[in-house]
Amino acid sequence: MDSCHHSFSSSFSRMKHFPRERVEQLLESSTGHAVICDNLEKVYPGKDGNPEKFAVRGLSLALPQGECFGMLGPNGAGKTTFINMMIGLIKPSSGTVYAQGMDIRTDMDMIYTNMGVCPQHDLLWEILTGREHLLFYGRLKNLKGADLTQAVEESLKSVNLFHGGVADKKAGKYSGGMKRRLSVAISLIGDPKVVYMDEPSTGLDPSSRSNLWNVVKRAKQDRAIILTTHSMEEAEHLCDRLGIFVDGSLQCIGNPKELKARYGGSYVFTMTTSSDNEEEVEHMVRRLSPNANRIYHLSGTQKFELPKQEVRIADVFQAVEKAKSRFTVYAWGLADTTLEDVFIKVAHTAQAFNVLS
Ligand SMILES: Nc1ncnc2c1ncn2[C@@H]1O[C@H](COP(=O)(O)OP(=O)(O)OP(=O)(O)O)[C@@H](O)[C@H]1O
């Protein structure tokens, strides 16, 4: 699917599904799309007088091998429902997914041999060691004998659970970070070509998280990874493309840079002075950018959004230098849009639109 082909206004419309010929073309193409979602839908039946719930509304997406695709979205957007359909835990209401060309409606048994899952909460046996977990899951992936032993050793080394005998300690004794790394290792054993990871680094300290990111980065070279996350930092670090999922549909797709360029149309300018100079600061900002929008104001500290097409960074620096010669500036800053700003903007605007419609 083309990246970020939506304009902001049209992003509210539902993602169009692929025409049948396009799906067939993708399935046959030699470029090898690891995952193709074709107009996938899930409607939960209404219960106790509540109306039915459209959790996923006609989602179409194609992922090439070697790509890590990130799903961002507010709580309840439908990400888990989407992943649960792809891993065969629940059946779609309509549409389907092809993983490595195999259909989840008919070939799930075959798909399992080539698929890895790292669930949101670690599903480990307290009394089994890390090595035993990997041996078990390796056998499920049809590994045997020397191949199995080698795959387990490599896997333990890749997630840093090999040295010092940790591999042979019971998982019940592992720290949170070690359990998470083991879950990721389990999802990657047997070299699956499609891997789903649900919030892989939630709850990890910064150093364990960075270790885990390295594992994921190495792993994505020759497979497709779909991960959900609430961490913008993680999304930016790991994902080649991101989709922002709101109320059952993808509102936009693109790489982090594209999304920021498309949706982050403003700089954020902050300045702290004494309260007596606040008005002067506001005048200065208005002269720089007539359509500036004050978004924060508290005892001398003010924050403005400056539309990018109106301001030149050099002019901002010049204006600040001038201001400094007239009154005391305690602190100031100019920041570009962050992925978090993009997420909040897209999610809020789409939710507001859905409420109105
Ligand atoms: N079995 C069910 N029956 C009815 N409604 C459901 C069921 N499971 C989920 N839902 C509803 O479908 C919507 C999507 O839920 P889902 O768990 O997929 O969201 P999510 O994006 O994964 O959220 P989170 O980020 O909190 O994990 C929610 O409104 C939820 O209440």
The ligand as an ORCA input file, in Angstrom:
! r2SCAN-3c Opt
* xyz 0 1
  N     -15.609     -9.741     23.104
  C     -16.035     -8.484     22.929
  N     -17.357     -8.195     22.882
  C     -17.777     -6.933     22.676
  N     -16.957     -5.867     22.500
  C     -15.640     -6.081     22.545
  C     -15.083     -7.404     22.765
  N     -13.725     -7.303     22.756
  C     -13.439     -5.994     22.542
  N     -14.576     -5.267     22.418
  C     -14.669     -3.807     22.143
  O     -14.049     -3.552     20.885
  C     -13.276     -2.342     20.933
  C     -11.830     -2.635     20.543
  O     -11.181     -3.373     21.585
  P      -9.648     -3.822     21.531
  O      -9.353     -4.591     22.771
  O      -9.385     -4.476     20.231
  O      -8.881     -2.392     21.592
  P      -7.321     -2.048     21.719
  O      -7.020     -1.037     20.660
  O      -6.514     -3.277     21.708
  O      -7.186     -1.364     23.137
  P      -5.899     -1.338     24.163
  O      -4.920     -0.355     23.623
  O      -6.551     -0.839     25.432
  O      -5.357     -2.735     24.296
  C     -13.444     -1.791     22.347
  O     -14.449     -0.797     22.322
  C     -13.874     -2.993     23.172
  O     -14.702     -2.571     24.230
*
